[in-house]
């Protein structure tokens, strides 16, 4: 399956997708970033994947930037678009263009803690569980149909750094798995619901703290 990945930063989830592309049955055709110095672009080049920086500062607003980004992505004819730490809010027109074919990974157990600074907010709230979620993208921030989640326990000694690192370990397993579901046509969405193996997901597939992601 042809895939394109959007990043803004270090690209650790991108690296996990590159490393597991054979198992997940996805051919990453290109990587795009809105940040020129994003290390994920170097990860892409190292893997011989075309890497593109699209500068938001060159466009009058979000819609104009999104139209340019959309056009460049379309040139690769992707069947799946993956947001992997892409920090821009996408316009409704962009989301609708790729509707049903965009996934995002978010570092919280949605619907809790949409948006930024999730690890800090978990610690401040005194939560005992944290994790990551994968969902189809709609024009609602972090609000599309949920597909899967992986949990971790919050430890007494955790800070933002340790919590982030442990959540990322789970992200790097969960994202390639969900991509493989889509690539093998097990996963789709319609009528605002994620469907897996022909059945609607009334709640996401959840992997508990000690449960292997596979």
trRosetta pair geometry for C-beta under 8 A, 3 or more apart (Angstrom, degrees):
i j d omega theta_ij theta_ji phi_ij phi_ji
1 25 6.0 67 8 126 95 86
1 26 5.0 -38 70 -110 95 68
1 27 6.7 176 76 20 37 77
1 79 5.0 -102 -168 70 92 133
1 80 5.9 41 146 2 124 119
1 182 7.3 -172 129 113 175 89
1 183 4.1 -138 4 -128 138 91
2 26 7.8 87 -155 -160 3 72
2 27 5.7 -32 -102 70 50 100
2 29 5.2 17 -163 -31 92 130
2 76 6.8 -177 171 148 122 90
2 77 6.1 23 108 100 163 78
2 78 5.0 -143 122 -127 97 48
2 79 4.9 106 55 5 81 91
2 80 7.3 160 89 27 51 75
3 17 7.7 -117 115 172 150 131
3 26 4.4 21 -12 -178 137 116
3 27 6.6 156 21 73 83 44
3 28 5.2 -44 80 -101 101 56
3 29 6.5 162 67 7 41 84
3 78 5.8 59 -138 -149 21 109
3 79 7.0 -55 -72 58 57 75
3 80 4.7 -26 -107 74 87 97
3 81 7.4 165 -157 -88 68 26
3 82 6.0 20 -175 -8 116 114
3 179 7.3 6 -94 -154 154 124
4 28 7.3 113 -102 -158 28 68
4 29 5.8 -45 -76 60 77 96
4 30 5.1 -5 -124 64 95 86
4 31 7.4 174 -166 -87 66 31
4 32 6.8 23 171 -2 109 105
4 73 5.3 151 115 -146 169 96
4 76 5.5 120 -73 81 121 143
4 78 4.2 -89 -4 -72 103 150
4 80 7.7 176 28 92 62 54
4 81 5.4 -16 67 -115 95 72
4 82 7.2 179 88 26 44 76
5 14 5.3 126 145 -115 153 97
5 17 6.4 154 -86 78 143 156
5 28 6.0 -13 -11 -143 113 116
5 30 7.7 -164 33 99 67 48
5 31 4.9 -18 70 -113 97 80
5 32 7.5 176 90 27 49 66
5 44 7.9 -166 64 -90 120 120
5 81 8.0 161 -90 -164 27 52
5 82 4.7 -25 -109 72 73 105
5 83 8.0 152 -160 -93 60 15
5 84 5.4 -9 -167 12 107 124
6 31 7.7 163 -88 -162 25 60
6 32 5.2 -23 -109 71 73 94
6 33 7.3 146 -163 -87 58 43
6 81 7.0 26 -12 178 110 94
6 82 7.0 -178 22 89 72 51
6 83 5.2 -25 65 -110 108 61
6 84 6.8 151 72 27 51 71
6 86 4.0 16 123 -77 104 145
7 11 4.9 10 -148 -90 159 89
7 14 5.5 -34 -69 -46 139 135
7 31 6.3 -1 10 -174 114 106
7 32 7.5 157 27 82 67 45
7 33 5.0 -33 77 -94 80 95
7 38 5.7 149 116 166 106 146
7 40 3.9 -59 124 85 163 163
7 41 7.5 -159 73 -49 126 65
7 84 5.3 -28 -88 80 86 91
7 85 5.4 24 -144 75 74 96
7 86 5.9 -100 -102 -73 13 75
8 33 6.1 143 -102 -152 35 88
8 34 5.8 -18 -108 49 91 93
8 35 5.1 84 -164 -3 66 121
8 38 5.9 -144 170 -100 26 134
8 40 7.9 57 51 22 18 135
8 85 5.6 -129 40 133 82 82
8 86 5.3 121 -26 -131 97 38
8 87 4.1 -64 28 6 170 99
8 88 7.2 150 -77 -15 131 80
9 35 7.0 37 -74 47 44 152
9 38 5.6 -115 -103 -136 9 95
9 39 7.1 -1 157 32 51 87
9 40 6.5 74 88 -17 38 114
9 85 5.0 -83 36 151 104 134
9 87 7.3 73 -30 -29 101 120
10 38 7.4 -129 -59 -168 20 72
10 39 4.6 3 -134 55 55 121
10 40 6.2 94 129 -47 21 83
10 85 7.5 -41 44 128 66 170
11 14 3.8 -38 -168 37 92 127
11 15 6.0 103 130 -29 86 86
11 31 7.7 29 -125 -164 134 145
11 38 6.6 97 -36 159 106 100
11 39 5.9 -139 21 92 106 75
11 40 2.2 137 -57 -101 130 94
11 41 7.5 -175 -41 -14 149 38
11 43 4.7 -157 108 26 141 143
11 44 7.5 -106 -156 -32 159 86
11 84 6.9 60 -134 116 60 120
11 85 7.0 -138 -84 52 39 137
12 15 5.6 -46 -152 29 35 114
12 16 6.8 35 149 -17 63 100
12 85 7.8 84 36 -28 76 147
12 168 5.9 7 110 -166 147 128
12 171 7.8 77 106 91 107 126
12 172 6.8 -70 146 -80 95 113
13 16 5.5 -48 -149 34 40 111
13 17 6.4 41 151 -18 67 103
13 84 4.0 -153 89 -160 119 110
13 85 6.2 157 27 -15 119 104
13 105 6.1 -175 -135 54 160 148
13 168 7.8 -122 -61 -149 83 87
13 171 5.7 -69 -94 143 108 118
13 172 6.5 -143 -109 -92 60 66
13 175 5.6 65 -160 11 109 167
14 17 5.6 -58 -151 37 33 111
14 18 6.3 34 151 -20 67 104
14 31 6.4 53 -145 -122 138 133
14 40 4.8 92 27 -148 153 113
14 43 5.7 123 104 95 120 141
14 44 6.9 -54 164 -62 137 88
14 84 5.0 142 -56 106 75 152
14 85 7.8 -81 -23 31 96 113
15 18 5.6 -51 -147 35 34 112
15 19 6.1 31 155 -19 66 108
15 40 7.8 -125 -38 -123 82 79
15 43 5.3 -92 -77 -160 90 144
15 172 7.9 -22 82 -127 87 114
16 19 5.7 -54 -142 39 31 111
16 20 6.2 2 164 4 65 114
16 171 7.5 160 25 117 161 79
16 172 3.8 -164 -91 -149 151 84
16 173 7.7 -94 -167 -50 141 30
16 175 6.3 100 97 61 127 118
16 176 6.0 -121 143 -34 97 114
17 20 6.4 -71 -137 51 25 91
17 21 6.5 58 156 -72 62 82
17 24 7.1 -60 -146 42 69 157
17 26 7.1 -44 -173 80 99 133
17 28 6.4 102 130 -68 111 133
17 82 6.8 139 -108 113 162 165
17 84 6.9 -103 -9 -82 137 154
17 175 6.4 -64 -70 120 95 120
17 176 6.0 178 -105 -83 56 88
17 179 6.8 92 -128 -23 101 165
18 21 5.9 -22 -153 -31 29 114
18 28 6.3 -59 -94 16 71 152
18 43 6.9 -161 -4 155 154 105
18 44 7.7 -161 -78 -103 137 53
18 47 4.8 -93 -155 -101 138 164
18 49 7.1 -116 -109 -20 115 142
20 23 4.8 -54 -172 48 83 111
20 24 5.1 69 127 -15 97 109
20 176 3.9 10 92 -137 148 155
21 24 6.0 -64 -134 50 28 99
21 25 7.9 179 170 -9 54 5
21 26 5.5 -100 -146 74 77 73
21 27 6.7 85 178 -98 122 34
21 28 6.0 -95 -107 -9 135 97
22 25 7.5 21 176 -73 28 43
23 176 6.7 49 86 162 109 126
23 180 6.6 -47 133 -85 74 135
24 176 4.5 -118 -63 -168 133 83
24 177 7.5 -110 -103 -75 101 18
24 179 4.4 28 -175 95 132 111
24 180 4.1 -113 -135 -65 63 86
24 183 6.1 115 157 9 70 147
25 180 6.0 95 23 -128 95 74
25 183 4.1 164 87 134 104 143
25 184 6.3 91 48 -55 152 84
26 80 6.7 -68 -128 58 124 136
26 179 5.3 -53 -25 162 144 124
26 180 7.7 -113 -21 -79 100 54
26 183 5.3 -122 -64 -80 83 139
28 31 7.0 19 167 -55 119 88
28 44 7.8 -124 134 -129 132 94
28 47 7.7 27 72 118 131 138
28 49 5.3 -14 110 -125 109 141
29 49 7.5 123 138 -153 12 94
29 50 7.3 -12 151 37 58 110
29 76 4.2 147 119 -173 135 125
29 77 7.8 -76 144 58 179 66
29 78 6.3 -151 37 -86 130 88
30 44 7.9 41 -169 -165 40 140
30 49 6.6 166 -114 169 27 91
30 50 4.5 -32 -114 77 86 104
30 51 7.5 172 -164 -81 69 28
30 52 6.4 12 179 1 115 113
30 73 7.4 -163 77 -123 131 59
30 76 4.9 -130 4 -72 124 157
30 78 8.0 -104 38 -63 97 117
31 40 6.5 -142 172 142 140 101
31 41 6.5 -178 107 -109 123 55
31 43 7.9 114 -69 80 178 89
31 44 3.9 -127 27 -90 142 150
31 49 5.7 71 -10 121 104 121
31 50 7.2 175 27 92 67 54
31 51 5.0 -12 67 -113 103 72
31 52 7.0 171 89 26 53 71
32 52 4.9 -22 -109 72 73 102
32 53 7.8 147 -160 -94 60 21
32 54 6.0 5 -168 -1 109 112
32 69 6.5 119 163 -150 154 98
32 72 6.8 122 -101 104 135 125
32 73 6.7 -69 -21 -78 149 93
33 36 7.5 163 103 -76 116 19
33 38 4.2 -139 -159 35 155 148
33 40 6.3 148 -76 73 131 111
33 41 5.4 -88 6 -58 141 106
33 51 7.6 5 3 -174 107 89
33 52 7.3 168 25 89 67 53
33 53 5.5 -30 72 -107 91 67
33 54 7.5 165 79 25 39 71
33 86 7.9 -148 -123 -112 56 85
34 53 7.7 109 -129 -158 13 68
34 54 6.2 -40 -100 73 61 81
34 55 7.6 114 -158 -120 61 23
34 56 5.4 30 -162 -32 111 108
34 65 7.9 46 -120 175 117 134
34 86 7.3 93 5 -155 110 85
34 87 7.4 -122 56 54 125 83
34 88 5.5 75 -8 -29 164 130
35 38 4.2 105 82 -45 105 100
35 53 7.3 -89 88 -133 26 103
36 53 4.8 54 -106 -151 63 155
36 55 7.1 11 -57 -90 104 93
38 41 5.2 99 81 -11 89 98
38 53 7.7 163 26 -101 105 99
39 42 5.4 -48 -165 33 56 113
39 43 6.6 62 138 -23 74 98
40 43 5.1 -46 -149 32 43 117
40 44 6.5 47 152 -22 68 99
40 84 7.6 154 -133 99 152 114
40 85 7.5 169 -47 71 149 127
41 44 5.6 -50 -154 32 35 113
41 45 6.5 34 150 -17 66 103
41 51 4.3 116 -158 177 79 133
41 52 8.0 -147 -124 41 110 21
41 53 6.6 -10 -97 -60 152 93
42 45 5.6 -50 -145 37 37 111
42 46 6.3 42 154 -23 66 104
42 51 7.7 81 -55 -138 21 174
43 46 5.8 -55 -151 34 29 114
43 47 6.6 15 154 -6 63 110
44 47 5.9 -69 -152 46 31 102
44 49 4.2 -90 -167 76 84 106
44 50 7.3 -39 155 85 122 23
44 51 3.9 138 88 -79 131 109
45 48 7.4 35 -176 -80 35 27
45 49 7.3 -97 -67 56 23 64
45 51 5.1 -64 -53 3 83 138
50 76 7.9 -163 61 -89 134 128
52 72 6.4 -166 144 161 164 141
54 65 7.1 128 139 -166 115 88
54 68 6.2 164 -161 114 129 112
54 69 5.3 158 96 -90 169 86
54 72 6.5 -166 -77 26 131 156
55 58 4.6 77 90 -7 105 109
55 59 7.9 156 100 -6 67 87
56 59 6.1 -74 -163 39 47 103
56 65 5.0 7 -127 -117 74 150
56 88 7.2 170 -78 -99 141 142
58 65 8.0 118 68 -101 74 89
59 64 4.2 -176 -177 105 111 108
59 65 4.1 168 67 -68 153 75
59 68 6.3 -140 -82 5 139 136
60 64 4.9 71 44 13 84 155
61 64 5.4 95 54 14 66 101
61 65 7.1 -126 105 -3 34 94
62 65 5.7 -60 -148 40 31 110
62 66 6.0 28 157 -20 68 110
62 88 7.6 169 -133 -180 101 114
62 89 7.4 -21 -142 82 145 83
62 91 5.4 146 132 -61 107 108
63 66 5.7 -55 -144 38 29 111
63 67 6.4 34 155 -23 63 103
63 91 5.2 96 -97 -99 66 165
63 93 6.6 60 -139 30 94 134
64 67 5.8 -50 -150 30 31 112
64 68 6.8 29 153 -14 62 103
65 68 5.9 -60 -156 37 33 108
65 69 6.2 29 151 -16 68 109
65 88 8.0 -101 115 -174 139 157
66 69 5.5 -53 -142 41 34 112
66 70 5.9 40 156 -24 66 106
66 90 6.2 115 -117 -155 126 74
66 91 4.5 -131 6 20 168 116
66 93 6.6 126 112 75 135 100
66 94 4.1 -99 -177 -57 125 130
67 70 5.6 -52 -144 35 28 114
67 71 6.5 30 156 -20 62 105
67 93 7.6 -8 -75 108 82 134
67 94 7.8 -122 -64 -77 42 93
68 71 5.8 -56 -152 34 30 111
68 72 6.6 25 155 -14 65 106
69 72 5.9 -59 -150 38 32 107
69 73 6.2 30 154 -18 67 108
69 94 7.2 15 78 -125 112 133
70 73 5.8 -57 -146 38 29 110
70 74 6.2 34 156 -26 65 107
70 94 5.5 -144 -68 -123 118 86
70 97 5.7 39 -144 82 133 165
70 98 7.9 -147 -127 -34 97 106
71 74 5.7 -51 -145 30 30 114
71 75 7.1 42 153 -31 59 95
72 75 5.9 -42 -163 13 36 117
73 76 6.2 -65 -172 34 45 104
73 78 6.3 -49 173 8 94 124
73 81 6.8 26 -172 -108 142 122
73 98 8.0 -31 118 -73 146 133
74 77 7.0 38 -179 -75 50 45
78 81 5.6 100 109 -68 145 75
78 101 7.4 146 116 154 94 126
79 101 6.5 -124 167 -147 43 126
80 101 5.6 -133 -108 -172 45 84
80 102 7.8 151 -166 -90 57 30
80 103 6.9 2 -173 4 103 106
80 179 7.0 126 140 -142 159 87
80 182 5.8 104 -102 125 140 140
80 183 7.3 -70 -17 -75 150 77
81 98 5.1 -14 16 -172 142 152
81 101 5.9 75 12 126 89 86
81 102 4.6 -24 74 -103 105 77
81 103 7.5 167 86 24 55 63
82 102 7.7 177 -80 -153 25 56
82 103 5.5 -12 -115 64 69 96
82 104 7.9 152 -165 -87 51 38
82 175 7.6 89 -160 -175 128 117
82 179 7.0 -10 -90 -96 135 118
83 86 4.4 -95 -151 29 90 117
83 102 6.8 42 -18 -179 102 98
83 103 6.9 -152 27 97 78 49
83 104 4.2 -9 62 -107 122 81
83 105 7.2 -166 91 21 77 64
83 137 6.6 91 -1 -68 133 140
84 105 6.5 27 -115 32 60 114
84 175 7.3 69 -108 -155 104 159
86 104 7.9 -99 44 -122 101 99
89 141 6.4 -41 -122 -97 114 102
90 94 4.6 -109 178 83 105 131
90 95 5.4 124 111 -54 119 91
90 137 7.3 36 46 167 138 136
90 139 7.6 -112 92 -114 84 68
91 94 4.8 96 59 5 80 102
91 95 7.1 -153 93 -3 41 88
91 139 7.7 -12 157 -125 31 109
92 95 5.6 -58 -143 41 34 110
92 96 5.9 32 160 -20 69 109
92 139 4.1 13 -103 -108 80 149
93 96 5.9 -57 -145 38 26 109
93 97 6.5 34 153 -28 61 104
94 97 5.7 -52 -155 25 30 115
94 98 7.0 -6 160 11 63 104
95 98 6.6 -78 -154 53 30 86
95 99 6.4 63 147 -77 67 78
95 102 6.7 -98 -139 34 70 156
95 137 5.9 -128 -135 129 105 102
95 138 6.2 89 168 -165 140 29
95 139 4.8 -178 54 -69 154 78
96 99 5.2 -7 -147 -40 38 117
96 139 7.4 -9 -43 -45 84 117
98 101 5.0 -105 179 72 80 98
98 102 4.8 81 117 -45 119 109
98 137 7.8 20 94 71 109 120
99 102 7.4 -46 -107 12 23 104
99 138 7.8 42 -126 -110 92 67
100 136 7.0 -8 -118 -155 33 133
100 188 7.1 9 -167 -167 104 78
100 189 5.3 -156 -125 64 75 95
100 190 7.1 21 -110 -77 124 67
102 136 6.7 95 78 -164 67 65
102 137 3.9 -52 110 38 117 121
103 134 6.0 5 -176 -175 111 100
103 135 7.2 159 -151 83 67 30
103 136 6.4 -53 -99 -101 60 46
103 137 6.8 -168 -107 -19 9 94
103 147 7.5 -29 -132 7 110 150
103 175 8.0 143 127 -147 131 86
103 178 6.7 159 -156 123 153 124
103 179 7.3 -146 46 -85 160 74
103 182 7.1 -123 -43 -38 136 155
104 134 7.1 173 85 -148 43 57
104 135 5.9 -19 59 62 89 77
104 136 7.9 71 17 176 83 9
104 137 5.0 93 -19 -74 112 101
104 142 7.3 -119 106 -109 142 62
104 144 7.3 114 28 35 113 126
105 132 6.1 11 -177 174 96 120
105 133 7.3 165 -153 85 53 43
105 134 5.1 -24 -99 -96 73 81
105 171 5.7 102 167 -148 141 106
105 174 7.4 135 -126 93 122 110
105 175 5.2 -46 -67 -88 144 114
106 110 5.9 59 80 -46 136 119
106 114 7.5 -23 -174 -125 150 58
106 118 7.6 128 164 -56 84 157
106 132 6.6 162 82 -159 44 72
106 133 5.1 -16 60 62 96 92
106 134 7.7 167 17 -85 73 32
106 135 7.1 -8 6 16 117 107
106 142 5.2 89 -105 -132 160 112
107 118 4.9 170 98 59 91 144
107 119 6.9 -30 136 -47 128 87
107 132 5.3 -37 -115 -103 46 88
107 164 7.2 9 -166 -128 153 73
107 167 5.2 78 -149 141 101 146
107 168 7.8 -20 -108 -67 120 66
107 171 7.1 -42 -93 -67 84 133
108 112 5.6 -129 158 95 118 80
108 113 3.7 -148 -138 80 162 115
108 114 7.4 -126 60 -68 141 31
108 118 4.1 -132 -59 -154 111 137
108 121 7.9 -10 -103 71 136 119
108 122 7.1 -171 -120 -59 96 114
108 130 7.0 -69 -129 -159 58 79
108 131 7.2 68 -172 70 23 55
108 132 7.2 47 16 -111 18 39
108 133 6.5 -28 80 4 54 110
109 112 5.4 22 79 45 78 114
109 113 7.7 66 46 36 57 107
109 129 6.8 22 -19 122 153 101
109 130 6.7 -156 -15 -157 103 33
109 131 4.8 59 -66 53 94 101
109 132 7.7 -14 -71 1 55 8
109 133 6.1 120 -131 -50 32 110
109 149 5.7 66 -129 -160 79 141
109 151 6.8 26 -85 -100 127 85
110 113 7.6 -109 -89 63 55 68
110 114 6.7 63 -120 -78 96 80
110 133 4.2 -97 13 43 103 171
110 135 6.5 -43 59 -35 159 137
110 142 6.0 -154 -109 162 130 103
110 143 7.9 -168 -168 -98 132 39
110 146 6.1 -171 87 -95 116 119
110 149 7.5 -152 37 -91 77 120
111 114 6.8 -23 -170 -44 66 105
111 142 7.9 132 -137 124 61 100
111 143 7.4 39 -122 -116 101 72
112 127 8.0 113 159 -99 154 152
113 118 4.4 101 152 -131 132 89
113 121 5.1 159 -117 87 116 138
113 122 6.6 -31 -62 -57 159 83
114 141 5.7 107 167 119 127 98
114 142 3.9 176 -138 69 96 135
114 143 6.9 5 -112 -58 145 81
115 118 7.7 155 83 -65 57 84
115 141 6.5 30 -70 150 77 133
115 142 6.7 -115 -35 3 45 140
117 120 4.5 -38 177 41 96 120
117 121 5.7 101 117 -26 87 98
118 121 5.7 -62 -147 39 31 110
118 122 6.3 36 155 -24 67 104
118 130 7.8 131 143 -155 103 111
119 122 5.7 -50 -150 32 31 113
119 123 6.6 28 154 -14 63 106
119 130 7.3 56 -117 -160 65 152
119 160 4.5 112 113 -141 125 74
119 163 4.5 149 -150 96 114 125
119 164 5.1 -58 -62 -62 158 84
119 167 7.2 -137 -86 1 107 144
120 123 5.9 -60 -153 38 31 108
120 124 6.2 28 154 -18 67 110
120 160 5.5 -3 -69 -95 74 121
121 124 5.6 -53 -141 39 32 112
121 125 6.2 27 159 -16 65 109
122 125 6.0 -64 -148 40 26 106
122 127 4.7 -71 -162 41 79 127
122 130 4.8 36 -153 -96 160 119
122 154 6.4 -164 149 -91 116 141
122 163 6.8 -178 75 -180 133 154
123 126 7.6 36 179 -69 32 34
123 127 7.8 -71 -66 34 22 85
123 154 7.3 -180 -91 -159 64 135
123 158 6.8 -145 -98 105 110 103
123 159 7.3 30 -103 -143 158 39
123 160 6.8 -92 -7 -69 145 70
123 163 6.9 -137 -55 -26 109 160
127 130 6.2 109 105 -64 128 82
127 154 5.8 108 98 -6 75 152
128 153 6.7 -26 164 -152 74 76
128 154 5.5 -145 -155 43 27 103
129 151 5.4 -21 -169 -161 113 114
129 152 7.2 153 -156 78 65 40
129 153 6.2 -48 -102 -110 65 47
129 154 6.4 -131 -72 -7 13 93
129 209 7.8 -114 -127 -59 98 107
130 151 7.3 132 77 -155 33 64
130 152 5.6 -25 71 64 82 90
130 153 8.0 70 26 175 78 7
130 154 5.3 85 -9 -64 108 100
130 163 6.2 17 75 -166 166 112
130 167 6.3 -70 127 -81 111 116
131 149 5.6 78 119 174 135 95
131 150 5.2 -167 -166 93 114 51
131 151 4.1 -70 -67 -108 142 40
131 152 5.5 153 -85 10 74 71
131 167 6.3 164 -142 -126 25 94
131 170 6.3 -64 -149 97 80 159
132 149 6.7 176 88 -149 45 64
132 150 5.5 4 51 50 89 91
132 167 5.5 125 -46 -177 101 97
132 170 5.6 171 20 98 116 110
132 171 4.8 115 -50 -80 177 86
132 174 6.3 175 87 46 120 150
133 146 6.1 -55 -170 -135 118 103
133 148 7.4 167 -151 90 53 44
133 149 4.8 -19 -100 -99 73 91
133 204 6.8 -112 -141 -83 95 175
134 146 7.7 105 80 -159 47 62
134 147 4.9 -49 99 61 92 112
134 148 5.1 8 45 55 108 85
134 149 7.5 -164 17 -75 68 46
134 174 6.2 -167 -24 139 125 113
134 175 6.4 157 -90 -102 133 64
134 178 4.8 -146 113 -13 162 173
134 204 8.0 140 57 -148 70 133
135 142 7.3 99 47 -166 142 54
135 143 7.8 -152 133 106 156 10
135 144 4.5 148 144 79 110 89
135 145 6.0 169 -161 84 91 39
135 146 4.9 -49 -98 -101 103 46
135 147 5.8 175 -101 2 39 86
135 194 7.6 -119 -143 -52 63 136
135 204 8.0 -76 -84 -91 84 128
136 144 4.2 -122 89 150 65 130
136 145 4.7 17 36 51 112 91
136 147 6.8 104 -27 -42 76 110
136 189 4.7 -5 -60 -37 166 161
136 194 6.1 174 -11 -82 117 100
137 144 5.0 -142 -116 -22 11 154
138 143 6.2 -69 60 87 109 84
138 144 4.1 149 -2 -91 87 91
138 145 7.7 87 -27 -7 116 70
138 192 7.9 19 -76 -123 148 80
140 143 3.2 -58 117 64 114 134
140 144 6.7 158 59 -55 94 58
144 189 7.9 -10 172 -141 109 167
145 189 5.4 161 48 -129 146 128
145 192 6.2 155 -62 171 113 49
145 193 5.6 138 -122 -144 141 20
145 194 4.1 167 137 -32 123 88
145 201 7.4 116 171 65 107 112
146 149 7.1 -9 -176 -42 120 102
146 194 6.6 -109 81 7 36 138
146 201 7.1 -122 90 117 74 129
146 203 7.4 -16 86 -167 127 43
146 204 4.1 -77 139 -62 112 113
147 178 5.6 91 121 -140 139 129
147 181 7.8 169 -178 74 128 148
147 187 6.7 35 -140 -150 128 134
147 194 4.9 -156 -90 -157 74 164
147 196 7.4 118 -152 -60 84 118
147 201 6.8 113 -126 43 43 170
147 204 5.8 49 93 -131 19 98
147 205 6.9 -19 152 23 58 96
148 174 5.9 -170 114 -167 123 111
148 177 7.4 -84 98 94 172 113
148 178 5.4 -150 25 -81 133 119
148 204 5.2 169 -97 180 19 107
148 205 4.3 -23 -109 64 86 96
148 206 7.4 177 -159 -75 60 33
148 207 7.3 29 180 -9 103 98
149 174 7.9 -9 -162 -145 14 154
149 204 4.9 88 -9 105 95 141
149 205 7.4 172 25 85 61 50
149 206 5.0 -9 65 -113 98 74
149 207 7.1 -160 99 29 52 70
150 170 3.9 -172 115 174 136 122
150 171 7.4 -158 50 -65 132 40
150 173 7.1 107 -93 73 164 105
150 174 4.7 -134 -22 -61 129 137
150 206 7.7 159 -88 -161 30 52
150 207 4.4 -12 -113 65 76 111
150 213 6.0 -23 -103 -82 130 129
151 170 7.7 -163 50 -141 16 164
151 206 6.7 28 -22 -175 110 98
151 207 6.7 -167 17 91 75 58
151 208 5.4 -23 52 -139 122 40
151 209 5.4 -63 104 -57 95 63
152 163 7.9 165 91 -151 135 70
152 166 5.2 132 -158 134 166 116
152 167 6.2 -123 13 -83 137 63
152 170 6.2 -142 -46 -29 107 142
152 209 5.6 94 -130 -118 36 85
153 209 5.1 15 -24 -107 90 147
154 158 5.5 -103 -166 30 73 153
154 163 6.8 6 -123 -113 86 116
155 158 4.6 121 60 -35 78 99
155 162 7.6 -63 53 123 116 134
157 162 7.4 3 114 58 82 167
158 162 5.0 -138 -138 84 68 117
158 163 4.7 74 -180 -61 122 95
158 166 7.9 -73 -120 18 119 136
159 162 5.5 86 45 17 67 98
159 163 6.8 -135 93 -5 28 97
160 163 5.9 -63 -143 42 26 110
160 164 6.0 28 160 -22 65 111
161 164 5.9 -57 -147 35 25 110
161 165 6.5 23 156 -18 62 108
162 165 5.7 -55 -148 35 32 112
162 166 6.4 24 157 -14 66 108
163 166 6.1 -61 -149 39 29 104
163 167 6.3 28 155 -17 65 109
164 167 5.8 -58 -146 38 29 110
164 168 6.2 31 155 -22 65 107
165 168 5.7 -55 -150 34 29 113
165 169 6.9 38 151 -26 61 98
166 169 5.6 -40 -154 21 38 116
166 170 7.2 32 150 -11 61 100
167 170 5.9 -60 -161 38 39 108
167 171 6.3 45 144 -26 70 105
168 171 5.1 -48 -143 33 40 119
168 172 6.3 41 159 -24 68 102
169 172 6.1 -54 -152 30 27 110
169 173 7.3 17 151 -8 58 105
170 173 6.0 -63 -158 39 37 106
170 174 5.9 26 154 -17 73 115
170 207 7.5 177 -157 88 112 123
170 213 7.0 129 -154 -37 72 144
171 174 5.9 -65 -136 41 28 104
171 175 5.9 24 173 -22 69 109
172 175 6.9 -36 -124 28 21 106
172 176 7.6 15 171 -4 48 107
173 176 7.1 -74 -166 40 26 100
173 177 6.6 21 152 -18 64 116
173 213 4.0 114 135 70 124 139
174 177 5.7 -65 -154 37 33 113
174 178 6.3 25 159 -15 71 107
174 207 7.0 -153 -94 26 109 138
174 213 5.4 -92 -77 -154 66 150
175 178 6.1 -59 -148 38 31 105
175 179 6.3 34 154 -20 65 107
176 179 5.4 -53 -146 37 35 116
176 180 6.4 39 155 -24 66 102
177 180 5.7 -55 -155 31 32 111
177 181 6.9 36 147 -21 63 99
177 213 5.9 -130 -24 159 153 101
177 214 6.8 -149 -109 -126 131 22
178 181 5.4 -44 -155 27 40 116
178 182 6.8 36 150 -15 66 100
178 187 6.9 40 -169 -41 72 172
179 182 5.8 -57 -154 38 36 108
179 183 6.0 33 152 -20 70 110
180 183 5.5 -53 -138 39 34 112
180 184 6.1 15 165 -4 67 111
181 184 6.5 -71 -146 47 22 96
181 186 4.4 -87 -161 74 75 113
181 187 3.9 65 130 -21 106 121
181 196 6.5 -29 -172 -130 137 99
182 185 7.7 32 -180 -77 33 26
182 186 7.5 -83 -63 55 21 73
182 187 4.6 -59 -77 69 61 113
182 188 7.6 119 -127 -73 74 51
185 188 7.3 6 -161 -47 61 108
186 196 6.0 22 149 -157 90 69
186 197 5.4 -8 -161 -65 93 66
187 194 6.9 -16 -161 -172 93 98
187 195 7.1 154 -151 83 44 58
187 196 5.4 -8 -99 -103 76 74
188 194 7.8 161 90 -156 33 56
188 195 5.2 -14 67 60 78 105
189 192 7.6 -2 176 -141 105 7
189 193 6.5 179 -150 86 76 37
189 194 5.1 -40 -94 -100 94 54
189 195 6.6 165 -96 11 35 80
190 193 6.9 -20 72 54 46 78
190 195 6.9 -9 26 -8 84 125
193 200 4.8 -7 152 -146 139 110
193 201 6.9 171 177 47 87 69
194 200 7.4 117 80 -156 46 60
194 201 4.6 -16 84 33 97 124
194 204 7.8 37 57 -103 146 72
195 198 6.6 1 169 -135 112 11
195 199 6.5 161 -157 76 78 26
195 200 5.4 -46 -99 -93 78 50
195 201 6.8 -164 -98 -9 24 82
196 199 6.3 -31 70 62 65 80
196 201 5.6 56 5 -58 106 109
196 205 7.0 28 -11 -40 173 122
201 204 6.3 45 163 -100 133 36
201 205 7.1 -75 -132 -31 130 76
203 206 7.5 -23 135 -27 106 111
207 211 4.7 -147 -167 88 75 116
207 212 7.7 -92 -156 92 122 20
207 213 5.0 10 -135 -90 170 84
208 211 4.4 87 50 -6 76 117
